[in-house]
Amino acid sequence: MVSDLEMLKEAGEALEWINENGKELSEKYAGKMIAVKGRELIATAGTLDELFEEIRKKGLRQQEMIIEWIPNNKERIIYTPFALK
């Protein structure tokens, strides 16, 4: 089990990575959901349910990553593992 401190560190790294790669992510994944753990893109899908399924198939838990919807415009919705507690 990952500690809360480790989760916070990975969440910070994931958000930093998303911000650093925002333009490329917007071009490549517009209209999709992405899951990022640390500085790694774990999965992409068209819906949140599909994304959670992709994460489960990889033997991972969605609570351990940042999930973000990449819109077709400048809006952002960010899901964090802390929203489930």
C-alpha positions in Angstrom: 0.0 0.0 0.0 1.3 3.4 -0.9 1.5 6.0 1.9 -0.4 9.3 1.7 2.9 11.2 1.5 4.0 9.1 -1.5 0.6 9.6 -3.1 1.0 13.4 -2.7 4.4 13.3 -4.2 3.3 11.3 -7.2 0.2 13.6 -7.6 2.4 16.6 -7.6 4.7 15.0 -10.2 1.8 14.0 -12.3 0.3 17.5 -12.3 3.7 19.0 -13.1 4.1 16.5 -16.0 0.6 17.3 -17.3 1.3 21.1 -17.2 4.7 20.6 -18.9 3.1 18.5 -21.7 -0.2 20.3 -21.9 0.1 21.3 -25.6 1.0 17.8 -26.8 -1.7 16.2 -24.6 -4.3 18.6 -26.0 -3.2 17.9 -29.6 -3.1 14.1 -29.1 -5.9 13.4 -26.6 -8.5 16.2 -27.1 -11.9 15.0 -25.9 -10.4 12.0 -23.9 -9.7 11.1 -20.3 -6.1 10.5 -19.3 -4.6 8.8 -16.3 -1.1 9.8 -15.1 1.0 8.4 -12.3 4.1 10.2 -11.4 5.5 11.4 -14.7 4.0 8.5 -16.8 0.9 8.4 -18.9 -0.8 5.2 -17.8 -4.0 5.1 -19.9 -6.3 7.1 -22.2 -10.0 6.5 -23.0 -13.2 8.2 -24.2 -15.0 7.9 -20.9 -14.2 7.7 -17.3 -15.7 4.2 -17.0 -13.5 3.1 -19.9 -10.5 4.7 -18.4 -11.1 3.0 -15.0 -11.4 -0.4 -16.9 -8.0 0.3 -18.7 -6.4 1.1 -15.3 -7.8 -2.1 -13.7 -6.6 -4.2 -16.7 -3.1 -3.0 -15.9 -3.5 -4.1 -12.2 -3.4 -0.5 -10.9 -5.8 1.5 -8.8 -7.3 4.8 -10.0 -6.8 6.2 -6.4 -3.0 6.2 -7.1 -3.1 8.5 -10.1 -4.3 11.8 -11.4 -7.1 11.6 -13.9 -7.8 14.5 -16.2 -10.2 15.2 -19.1 -8.5 16.8 -22.0 -11.1 19.1 -23.6 -11.4 20.3 -27.1 -10.9 23.8 -25.8 -9.1 25.4 -22.8 -11.3 24.0 -20.0 -9.9 21.4 -17.6 -11.5 19.0 -15.1 -9.1 17.3 -12.7 -9.9 14.2 -10.6 -7.6 13.5 -7.7 -7.3 10.4 -5.6 -8.3 12.5 -2.6 -11.8 13.0 -3.9 -12.6 9.4 -3.0 -11.7 9.6 0.6 
